[in-house]
Amino acid sequence: MAGQHTLRETERAIAERLNGLPIDVRAMAGVSNIYRAAGAVRNHFEHTVLAPHDLTWTGWVVLWVVWVWGDIETRLVAAEAGISKGTLTGVATTLEARGLMRRRTHPDDARRVLLSLTPAGRRLMEELFPAFNKQEAFVISTLTAEEVRVLTSALRKIVLNIEEAGATEPLVPVAAPRRRRR
């Protein structure tokens, strides 16, 4: 149980609350389950693999992005990690203080900052990723190979749909709240 209520309790309460409203229940259930699964997976990884290394999920993601891409600008790390530049500043400061990452000024523009892993950061990722991957295997262990293929394909389609549509523009008009006249 990820929160205070089980999945079944939550589904029952939502069905009662939304009864009669003109909504797409399948869409809501699908997105809600993506969010709930992501939270459960994140919590699982933080408690099993990351806690012994004193890493948060966000710290792990930042290390992963820099490990994969090498020297990379902070604005790109923030975008890839799905965090604000302000959050990245705090995470990078922590990782730098632990000797896992270093910052340096971009050689072409002193306003830009590059992040890279230190040798200790690379060693940590090389040690930690196999353990992380074992937990990835555990997370999907109740699924058949075909279910994993379908899940992977479906989630990839969702991400591509959002990327191609542009995440900043609403695709469906959203009614603006009515303003009170004074």
N, C-alpha and C positions, 0 to 999 in steps of 0.2 A: 504494500500500500504506500503510494508516494505521498499522499496528503492525508488529511484527517478522515476522508471518506474513501471507500473502495470505489473501483470503477463502476461496479453495478449500482451502488447507492447513488453515485453521481449521475449516471445515465437515467435512473428512475426519477430523481429530483428534477433534472433538466426536462424530461418528457412532461412532467406535471406542470412545470413553470411555463413551458412554451406551447402548451395545448391551445390550439385555436389561432396561433399567430401565423401569418403568411411567410413562412421561412422554408428554405431548402434544408431539410433535416439531414439528408445525406452529406451535403457539403459541410454543414456544421459538425457533424459527427466525424467526418474524415479529417478535417483540420484540427478539431479538438483532440482526436486520437494521435495525430502527429505531434502536437504540442505536449500532450501528456506522456507519450512514449519518449520524446526527446528529453523531457525533464527527468523521467525515471532512469534513462540511460546515463544522463549527465551525473545524477546523484550516485548511481552505481559506480561509475568510473572514479568520481572524486573519493568515494569511501574505500574502494579496493586498490586501485593502481596509483592514484595521484597523492593521496594523503601520506603514505610512507615517504614520499619525496617532497613533502610540504609544498605541493603545487595545487592551485585552484584549477578549475576547468578553463577559465580565461587565460591563466598563465600557460597552461598546456597548449591551448590553441595558438597563442602568440608564438611559443617555441616551435610548434609544428609549422606554422606559416614561414617563419624565418629559416627553419631547417630545410624546408622544401625549396624555397625561392632564393636562398642565399642573401647577399647584401640587398636590402630592400628598403624603400622609403617608408617612413612611419605612416604616412597617409594611406599607403597601399596595404600595410599590415593591418591597420584599423579596418579598412574596407574588407579585406579578406577574412578577418576574424569576426566581422560583424559587430564591432564595438566602436564607441566614440573615440576621437583622438584624445580626449581627456582621460578616459579609462585606460587607453593604451599608455599614456604617460606614466600613470601610477604602476601599471603592471611592468612596464619596461624598467622603471626605476627599481622595483623589487628584484627583477631578474638580473639586472645589472649589479645590484648590491650583492647578490648571491654568486656573482662571477660566471653567470650562464650566458650573458648577452652583453654586447657593447654597442654604444652609440658613437657615431662620428658624423661630422659635417659633410654634406654632399660636396664632392670636389668642384662641381660646376655652379653651385648656388648655395651660399652660406645659410640661407633661410631654410633649406631642406636638410633633414636628418636621415641617416641610414642606420638600420639595425643589422647586426650580424651576430651569429653565435660565437662564443669563445670555444676553445678546444674543450673545456669542461662542459659547455652546453651541448656540443656535438656528441661527446661521450655519453652524457645523460640521455639524449634522444636515442642513440644507438642501443643503449641498455634498456631504456624504458619502453620503446615502441614494441618490441616483441611481447612484453608483458601486457601492454595495452591491447595488442592484437589478440592475445589469448582471451581477454575479456570481451572483445568484439565477437569472437567465435562463440563464447558462452551466451552472449546476448541473443544471438540468432539460433542457438542450438536446438530450440524446439520447432524450428521451421524446416520443412523439406527443402531440398535443393531448388525445386521449382518455385516454392513460396519465396525463397530468397531472391531468385531471379525476377519474379513478378514484383516483389517489394522494391528491389533496387531500381528496376525499370520505371515503376510508377513514381517513386520519389524523384528520380532524375527528371521525368517529364514535368513534374510540378515545378521543380527548380528552373528548368529551361523555360517554362511558360512564364514564370515571373520575371526571369532575366530578359526574355525577349520582349515582354510587354513594357518593361521599365517599371521599377518598383516605386517610383515617385509619383506616377500619375494614376489616379483612380480610374479603373476600367468601367466601373459601374457607377453611375451618378449617385452620390450620397446626398440625401436631403440635408440642407443646412438648417441648423437650429433656428427657430423663429425668434426674432428679436422683439422685445416688448417696446411698444411706443410709449413715450413719456408725455 
